[in-house]
Amino acid sequence: MKYPEVSLATFVSRPNRFIAICQQGEQSLTVHVKNTGKCRELLISGVIVALTHSHAPQRKTAYDLIAVNKAGNWINIDSQVPNDLAALGLTSGQIQLPYPASVKHVRREVVYGDSRLDLAGEFSDERPYFVEVKGVTLEQDGLAAFPDAITTRGLKHVHTLMQAQLDGYQAFLLFVVQMSGMRKMTINTNLQPELTAAIATAQAAGVQVVAYDCFVAPELIELRQPIAFDLAAPFSQEPQPHENI
């Protein structure tokens, strides 16, 4: 996926979860943040960020903040792009799910029980499947982790996937790691041990967990390759000098 009219700026502050103040030369810009999560390990005053310019007349802000440079590595924080990449990856065959048959159909935003799951369809052997997609922007020393803030919605989705698996579907939890250079993917257990426990139970019931990393540049994000998922990998989120929200 390529963004139009991308330019760089310096992040200054984030008054609330929807907007940020950035500096471009002598100009102070109020921009929309395409991620309502905290991103407090990324959005630190002084970091370089990527902005895409929108000319839509109805918008309150003319720019979206889409990526952050962390120690020379670009991390895309657009929370809408993982679902697009996953749907495209499944349709094109770039994403290979751990199942013996190939993907035949892909549908988006399908209701199951009291949840709305991101992707659904059938394999070539007619078995139906569900895929719930989670974007990942948190990392430390080459280990990507999810989540960066407690997610009750994510926990609910894991329970829904397990129920779907028990009901005869093949269920998948897919992490789209919105950066490159990660050696593996894990869960931020110190932050949300209930999520780790739920995923372990879901895996025991047959739910498959898959992770893919991405190539990221200021103006671009593309799926790259699968990376290992290790639920037991220890992850410690580094303390931050301040809260941005």
Short mmCIF file of the C-alpha atoms (twelve columns), coordinates in Angstrom:
data_MODEL
# 
_entry.id   MODEL 
# 
loop_
_atom_site.group_PDB 
_atom_site.id 
_atom_site.type_symbol 
_atom_site.label_atom_id 
_atom_site.label_alt_id 
_atom_site.label_comp_id 
_atom_site.label_asym_id 
_atom_site.label_seq_id 
_atom_site.Cartn_x 
_atom_site.Cartn_y 
_atom_site.Cartn_z 
_atom_site.pdbx_PDB_model_num 
ATOM 1   C CA . MET A 1   0.000   0.000   0.000  1 
ATOM 2   C CA . LYS A 2   1.365   3.371   -1.015 1 
ATOM 3   C CA . TYR A 3   0.244   6.638   0.559  1 
ATOM 4   C CA . PRO A 4   -0.088  9.846   -1.462 1 
ATOM 5   C CA . GLU A 5   1.747   13.095  -0.787 1 
ATOM 6   C CA . VAL A 6   3.899   11.919  2.127  1 
ATOM 7   C CA . SER A 7   6.213   14.322  3.942  1 
ATOM 8   C CA . LEU A 8   8.258   14.181  7.128  1 
ATOM 9   C CA . ALA A 9   7.723   16.208  10.288 1 
ATOM 10  C CA . THR A 10  8.820   16.325  13.911 1 
ATOM 11  C CA . PHE A 11  6.351   15.091  16.522 1 
ATOM 12  C CA . VAL A 12  5.720   17.616  19.294 1 
ATOM 13  C CA . SER A 13  2.762   16.461  21.380 1 
ATOM 14  C CA . ARG A 14  -0.512  14.556  21.369 1 
ATOM 15  C CA . PRO A 15  -3.278  16.555  23.094 1 
ATOM 16  C CA . ASN A 16  -5.729  13.650  22.750 1 
ATOM 17  C CA . ARG A 17  -5.881  10.263  21.071 1 
ATOM 18  C CA . PHE A 18  -7.217  11.675  17.790 1 
ATOM 19  C CA . ILE A 19  -4.795  14.504  17.057 1 
ATOM 20  C CA . ALA A 20  -1.120  15.393  17.318 1 
ATOM 21  C CA . ILE A 21  0.893   18.554  16.977 1 
ATOM 22  C CA . CYS A 22  3.812   18.278  14.551 1 
ATOM 23  C CA . GLN A 23  6.385   20.734  13.271 1 
ATOM 24  C CA . GLN A 24  7.421   21.145  9.620  1 
ATOM 25  C CA . GLY A 25  10.050  23.828  9.358  1 
ATOM 26  C CA . GLU A 26  8.483   26.974  10.791 1 
ATOM 27  C CA . GLN A 27  4.960   25.607  10.450 1 
ATOM 28  C CA . SER A 28  3.033   23.959  13.327 1 
ATOM 29  C CA . LEU A 29  0.537   21.371  12.059 1 
ATOM 30  C CA . THR A 30  -2.451  19.799  13.792 1 
ATOM 31  C CA . VAL A 31  -2.755  16.306  12.312 1 
ATOM 32  C CA . HIS A 32  -5.033  13.294  12.669 1 
ATOM 33  C CA . VAL A 33  -3.448  10.220  14.292 1 
ATOM 34  C CA . LYS A 34  -4.537  7.051   12.464 1 
ATOM 35  C CA . ASN A 35  -4.294  4.991   15.647 1 
ATOM 36  C CA . THR A 36  -6.351  5.517   18.802 1 
ATOM 37  C CA . GLY A 37  -3.971  3.402   20.909 1 
ATOM 38  C CA . LYS A 38  -1.501  5.055   23.245 1 
ATOM 39  C CA . CYS A 39  1.629   4.428   21.121 1 
ATOM 40  C CA . ARG A 40  3.482   5.995   24.049 1 
ATOM 41  C CA . GLU A 41  6.718   4.168   23.249 1 
ATOM 42  C CA . LEU A 42  6.644   5.707   19.756 1 
ATOM 43  C CA . LEU A 43  5.085   9.160   19.939 1 
ATOM 44  C CA . ILE A 44  7.786   10.864  21.960 1 
ATOM 45  C CA . SER A 45  8.545   14.539  21.497 1 
ATOM 46  C CA . GLY A 46  11.268  15.039  18.895 1 
ATOM 47  C CA . VAL A 47  10.835  11.841  16.856 1 
ATOM 48  C CA . ILE A 48  10.492  12.018  13.074 1 
ATOM 49  C CA . VAL A 49  7.068   11.035  11.735 1 
ATOM 50  C CA . ALA A 50  5.505   10.589  8.305  1 
ATOM 51  C CA . LEU A 51  2.396   12.533  7.295  1 
ATOM 52  C CA . THR A 52  0.104   11.991  4.332  1 
ATOM 53  C CA . HIS A 53  -1.761  14.981  2.943  1 
ATOM 54  C CA . SER A 54  -5.508  14.837  2.294  1 
ATOM 55  C CA . HIS A 55  -7.370  17.438  0.250  1 
ATOM 56  C CA . ALA A 56  -10.871 16.327  1.319  1 
ATOM 57  C CA . PRO A 57  -12.775 19.566  1.996  1 
ATOM 58  C CA . GLN A 58  -14.886 18.150  4.825  1 
ATOM 59  C CA . ARG A 59  -11.886 17.191  6.971  1 
ATOM 60  C CA . LYS A 60  -10.931 19.170  10.066 1 
ATOM 61  C CA . THR A 61  -7.242  18.302  9.572  1 
ATOM 62  C CA . ALA A 62  -5.326  18.195  6.300  1 
ATOM 63  C CA . TYR A 63  -2.809  15.536  7.356  1 
ATOM 64  C CA . ASP A 64  -2.767  11.996  8.772  1 
ATOM 65  C CA . LEU A 65  0.125   10.729  10.892 1 
ATOM 66  C CA . ILE A 66  0.889   7.274   9.479  1 
ATOM 67  C CA . ALA A 67  4.394   6.221   10.562 1 
ATOM 68  C CA . VAL A 68  7.063   6.853   13.178 1 
ATOM 69  C CA . ASN A 69  10.826  6.490   12.946 1 
ATOM 70  C CA . LYS A 70  12.112  4.604   15.991 1 
ATOM 71  C CA . ALA A 71  15.918  4.430   16.119 1 
ATOM 72  C CA . GLY A 72  16.139  4.345   12.326 1 
ATOM 73  C CA . ASN A 73  13.355  1.780   11.826 1 
ATOM 74  C CA . TRP A 74  10.062  2.945   10.345 1 
ATOM 75  C CA . ILE A 75  6.943   1.660   12.129 1 
ATOM 76  C CA . ASN A 76  3.569   2.136   10.472 1 
ATOM 77  C CA . ILE A 77  0.831   3.023   12.991 1 
ATOM 78  C CA . ASP A 78  -2.169  3.174   10.643 1 
ATOM 79  C CA . SER A 79  -4.682  0.941   12.440 1 
ATOM 80  C CA . GLN A 80  -6.781  0.501   9.284  1 
ATOM 81  C CA . VAL A 81  -4.041  -0.950  7.087  1 
ATOM 82  C CA . PRO A 82  -3.546  -4.433  8.709  1 
ATOM 83  C CA . ASN A 83  -7.012  -5.609  7.605  1 
ATOM 84  C CA . ASP A 84  -6.402  -4.365  4.057  1 
ATOM 85  C CA . LEU A 85  -3.027  -6.114  3.898  1 
ATOM 86  C CA . ALA A 86  -4.470  -9.328  5.335  1 
ATOM 87  C CA . ALA A 87  -7.371  -9.433  2.865  1 
ATOM 88  C CA . LEU A 88  -5.028  -8.761  -0.043 1 
ATOM 89  C CA . GLY A 89  -2.508  -11.295 1.231  1 
ATOM 90  C CA . LEU A 90  -5.105  -14.045 1.554  1 
ATOM 91  C CA . THR A 91  -6.617  -13.283 -1.847 1 
ATOM 92  C CA . SER A 92  -3.241  -13.214 -3.617 1 
ATOM 93  C CA . GLY A 93  -1.840  -16.226 -1.774 1 
ATOM 94  C CA . GLN A 94  0.989   -14.245 -0.192 1 
ATOM 95  C CA . ILE A 95  -0.326  -15.174 3.247  1 
ATOM 96  C CA . GLN A 96  -0.121  -18.926 3.685  1 
ATOM 97  C CA . LEU A 97  -2.380  -20.115 6.470  1 
ATOM 98  C CA . PRO A 98  -1.316  -23.326 8.251  1 
ATOM 99  C CA . TYR A 99  -4.010  -25.490 6.668  1 
ATOM 100 C CA . PRO A 100 -3.642  -28.190 3.984  1 
ATOM 101 C CA . ALA A 101 -6.145  -26.657 1.532  1 
ATOM 102 C CA . SER A 102 -5.889  -23.303 -0.229 1 
ATOM 103 C CA . VAL A 103 -8.097  -20.277 0.414  1 
ATOM 104 C CA . LYS A 104 -11.009 -20.112 -2.034 1 
ATOM 105 C CA . HIS A 105 -13.067 -17.146 -0.831 1 
ATOM 106 C CA . VAL A 106 -12.345 -14.089 1.317  1 
ATOM 107 C CA . ARG A 107 -15.043 -11.928 2.884  1 
ATOM 108 C CA . ARG A 108 -14.574 -8.987  5.218  1 
ATOM 109 C CA . GLU A 109 -16.331 -7.997  8.451  1 
ATOM 110 C CA . VAL A 110 -18.419 -11.094 9.171  1 
ATOM 111 C CA . VAL A 111 -20.579 -11.395 12.293 1 
ATOM 112 C CA . TYR A 112 -20.232 -14.542 14.369 1 
ATOM 113 C CA . GLY A 113 -22.047 -14.804 17.669 1 
ATOM 114 C CA . ASP A 114 -21.833 -11.403 19.306 1 
ATOM 115 C CA . SER A 115 -18.564 -10.449 17.565 1 
ATOM 116 C CA . ARG A 116 -17.606 -9.058  14.198 1 
ATOM 117 C CA . LEU A 117 -14.523 -10.872 12.892 1 
ATOM 118 C CA . ASP A 118 -12.272 -9.332  10.276 1 
ATOM 119 C CA . LEU A 119 -12.132 -12.017 7.582  1 
ATOM 120 C CA . ALA A 120 -14.029 -15.163 6.715  1 
ATOM 121 C CA . GLY A 121 -14.409 -17.566 3.811  1 
ATOM 122 C CA . GLU A 122 -13.909 -21.129 2.715  1 
ATOM 123 C CA . PHE A 123 -10.937 -23.287 1.820  1 
ATOM 124 C CA . SER A 124 -10.823 -25.302 -1.379 1 
ATOM 125 C CA . ASP A 125 -11.999 -28.345 0.606  1 
ATOM 126 C CA . GLU A 126 -15.138 -26.333 1.569  1 
ATOM 127 C CA . ARG A 127 -14.208 -25.970 5.238  1 
ATOM 128 C CA . PRO A 128 -15.169 -22.491 6.468  1 
ATOM 129 C CA . TYR A 129 -12.651 -20.317 8.290  1 
ATOM 130 C CA . PHE A 130 -12.393 -17.116 10.294 1 
ATOM 131 C CA . VAL A 131 -9.384  -14.823 10.605 1 
ATOM 132 C CA . GLU A 132 -9.130  -12.074 13.215 1 
ATOM 133 C CA . VAL A 133 -6.412  -9.538  12.378 1 
ATOM 134 C CA . LYS A 134 -4.398  -7.528  14.905 1 
ATOM 135 C CA . GLY A 135 -1.910  -4.830  13.999 1 
ATOM 136 C CA . VAL A 136 1.329   -4.737  15.980 1 
ATOM 137 C CA . THR A 137 3.389   -1.580  16.594 1 
ATOM 138 C CA . LEU A 138 5.137   -2.542  19.852 1 
ATOM 139 C CA . GLU A 139 8.651   -4.010  19.895 1 
ATOM 140 C CA . GLN A 140 11.795  -4.228  21.951 1 
ATOM 141 C CA . ASP A 141 15.154  -5.600  20.832 1 
ATOM 142 C CA . GLY A 142 13.701  -7.366  17.807 1 
ATOM 143 C CA . LEU A 143 10.766  -8.933  19.659 1 
ATOM 144 C CA . ALA A 144 7.338   -7.723  18.530 1 
ATOM 145 C CA . ALA A 145 4.503   -7.846  21.049 1 
ATOM 146 C CA . PHE A 146 0.772   -7.273  21.302 1 
ATOM 147 C CA . PRO A 147 -0.945  -5.342  22.821 1 
ATOM 148 C CA . ASP A 148 0.498   -1.982  23.837 1 
ATOM 149 C CA . ALA A 149 -2.595  -1.281  25.977 1 
ATOM 150 C CA . ILE A 150 -5.127  -3.605  27.612 1 
ATOM 151 C CA . THR A 151 -7.665  -4.737  25.015 1 
ATOM 152 C CA . THR A 152 -10.980 -6.157  26.172 1 
ATOM 153 C CA . ARG A 153 -12.086 -6.299  22.531 1 
ATOM 154 C CA . GLY A 154 -9.055  -8.390  21.604 1 
ATOM 155 C CA . LEU A 155 -9.738  -10.772 24.482 1 
ATOM 156 C CA . LYS A 156 -13.338 -11.158 23.348 1 
ATOM 157 C CA . HIS A 157 -12.200 -11.944 19.810 1 
ATOM 158 C CA . VAL A 158 -9.940  -14.747 21.058 1 
ATOM 159 C CA . HIS A 159 -12.889 -16.314 22.901 1 
ATOM 160 C CA . THR A 160 -15.009 -15.976 19.742 1 
ATOM 161 C CA . LEU A 161 -12.330 -17.660 17.620 1 
ATOM 162 C CA . MET A 162 -12.170 -20.556 20.065 1 
ATOM 163 C CA . GLN A 163 -15.941 -20.978 19.945 1 
ATOM 164 C CA . ALA A 164 -15.862 -20.914 16.147 1 
ATOM 165 C CA . GLN A 165 -13.149 -23.587 16.188 1 
ATOM 166 C CA . LEU A 166 -15.247 -25.756 18.479 1 
ATOM 167 C CA . ASP A 167 -18.228 -25.218 16.151 1 
ATOM 168 C CA . GLY A 168 -16.357 -26.677 13.177 1 
ATOM 169 C CA . TYR A 169 -14.690 -23.665 11.608 1 
ATOM 170 C CA . GLN A 170 -10.927 -23.343 11.265 1 
ATOM 171 C CA . ALA A 171 -10.020 -20.210 13.201 1 
ATOM 172 C CA . PHE A 172 -6.878  -18.097 12.896 1 
ATOM 173 C CA . LEU A 173 -5.454  -15.190 14.852 1 
ATOM 174 C CA . LEU A 174 -3.272  -13.178 12.462 1 
ATOM 175 C CA . PHE A 175 -0.799  -10.562 13.677 1 
ATOM 176 C CA . VAL A 176 0.356   -8.042  11.087 1 
ATOM 177 C CA . VAL A 177 3.610   -6.635  12.469 1 
ATOM 178 C CA . GLN A 178 3.798   -3.136  11.021 1 
ATOM 179 C CA . MET A 179 7.600   -3.041  10.826 1 
ATOM 180 C CA . SER A 180 10.515  -5.180  9.647  1 
ATOM 181 C CA . GLY A 181 13.518  -6.722  11.387 1 
ATOM 182 C CA . MET A 182 11.606  -8.624  14.067 1 
ATOM 183 C CA . ARG A 183 12.933  -12.061 15.015 1 
ATOM 184 C CA . LYS A 184 9.653   -13.273 16.536 1 
ATOM 185 C CA . MET A 185 6.236   -12.247 17.850 1 
ATOM 186 C CA . THR A 186 4.765   -12.696 21.323 1 
ATOM 187 C CA . ILE A 187 2.085   -11.422 23.702 1 
ATOM 188 C CA . ASN A 188 2.683   -8.651  26.233 1 
ATOM 189 C CA . THR A 189 1.869   -10.959 29.134 1 
ATOM 190 C CA . ASN A 190 3.011   -8.543  31.840 1 
ATOM 191 C CA . LEU A 191 0.385   -6.087  30.627 1 
ATOM 192 C CA . GLN A 192 -2.506  -8.508  30.028 1 
ATOM 193 C CA . PRO A 193 -1.934  -12.042 31.368 1 
ATOM 194 C CA . GLU A 194 -5.595  -12.894 30.677 1 
ATOM 195 C CA . LEU A 195 -4.965  -12.508 26.947 1 
ATOM 196 C CA . THR A 196 -1.996  -14.874 27.038 1 
ATOM 197 C CA . ALA A 197 -4.045  -17.449 28.954 1 
ATOM 198 C CA . ALA A 198 -6.946  -17.128 26.496 1 
ATOM 199 C CA . ILE A 199 -4.660  -17.592 23.481 1 
ATOM 200 C CA . ALA A 200 -3.050  -20.653 25.063 1 
ATOM 201 C CA . THR A 201 -6.500  -22.172 25.638 1 
ATOM 202 C CA . ALA A 202 -7.572  -21.290 22.102 1 
ATOM 203 C CA . GLN A 203 -4.440  -22.888 20.635 1 
ATOM 204 C CA . ALA A 204 -5.136  -26.048 22.608 1 
ATOM 205 C CA . ALA A 205 -8.609  -26.082 21.026 1 
ATOM 206 C CA . GLY A 206 -7.099  -25.839 17.524 1 
ATOM 207 C CA . VAL A 207 -6.989  -22.103 16.819 1 
ATOM 208 C CA . GLN A 208 -3.869  -21.288 14.780 1 
ATOM 209 C CA . VAL A 209 -1.771  -18.164 15.432 1 
ATOM 210 C CA . VAL A 210 0.098   -16.624 12.501 1 
ATOM 211 C CA . ALA A 211 2.354   -13.545 12.270 1 
ATOM 212 C CA . TYR A 212 3.695   -11.658 9.252  1 
ATOM 213 C CA . ASP A 213 6.026   -8.696  9.268  1 
ATOM 214 C CA . CYS A 214 6.062   -5.817  6.774  1 
ATOM 215 C CA . PHE A 215 8.406   -3.652  4.787  1 
ATOM 216 C CA . VAL A 216 7.757   -0.069  5.904  1 
ATOM 217 C CA . ALA A 217 8.952   3.226   4.456  1 
ATOM 218 C CA . PRO A 218 7.451   6.663   5.136  1 
ATOM 219 C CA . GLU A 219 5.167   6.381   2.098  1 
ATOM 220 C CA . LEU A 220 4.758   2.599   1.895  1 
ATOM 221 C CA . ILE A 221 3.801   -0.581  3.765  1 
ATOM 222 C CA . GLU A 222 3.868   -4.057  2.234  1 
ATOM 223 C CA . LEU A 223 3.558   -7.559  3.653  1 
ATOM 224 C CA . ARG A 224 6.966   -9.211  3.814  1 
ATOM 225 C CA . GLN A 225 7.265   -12.676 5.352  1 
ATOM 226 C CA . PRO A 226 6.023   -14.884 8.193  1 
ATOM 227 C CA . ILE A 227 7.773   -14.663 11.551 1 
ATOM 228 C CA . ALA A 228 7.651   -17.131 14.430 1 
ATOM 229 C CA . PHE A 229 5.014   -16.734 17.132 1 
ATOM 230 C CA . ASP A 230 6.210   -17.697 20.611 1 
ATOM 231 C CA . LEU A 231 3.625   -17.268 23.349 1 
ATOM 232 C CA . ALA A 232 6.234   -18.013 26.039 1 
ATOM 233 C CA . ALA A 233 8.811   -15.439 24.897 1 
ATOM 234 C CA . PRO A 234 9.389   -12.989 27.770 1 
ATOM 235 C CA . PHE A 235 8.608   -9.378  26.906 1 
ATOM 236 C CA . SER A 236 9.221   -6.390  29.124 1 
ATOM 237 C CA . GLN A 237 7.869   -3.054  27.949 1 
ATOM 238 C CA . GLU A 238 10.473  -0.388  28.593 1 
ATOM 239 C CA . PRO A 239 9.391   2.449   30.895 1 
ATOM 240 C CA . GLN A 240 8.514   5.700   29.169 1 
ATOM 241 C CA . PRO A 241 9.542   9.185   30.265 1 
ATOM 242 C CA . HIS A 242 6.017   10.529  30.042 1 
ATOM 243 C CA . GLU A 243 2.460   9.746   28.997 1 
ATOM 244 C CA . ASN A 244 1.359   11.326  25.714 1 
ATOM 245 C CA . ILE A 245 -2.358  10.954  26.344 1 
# 
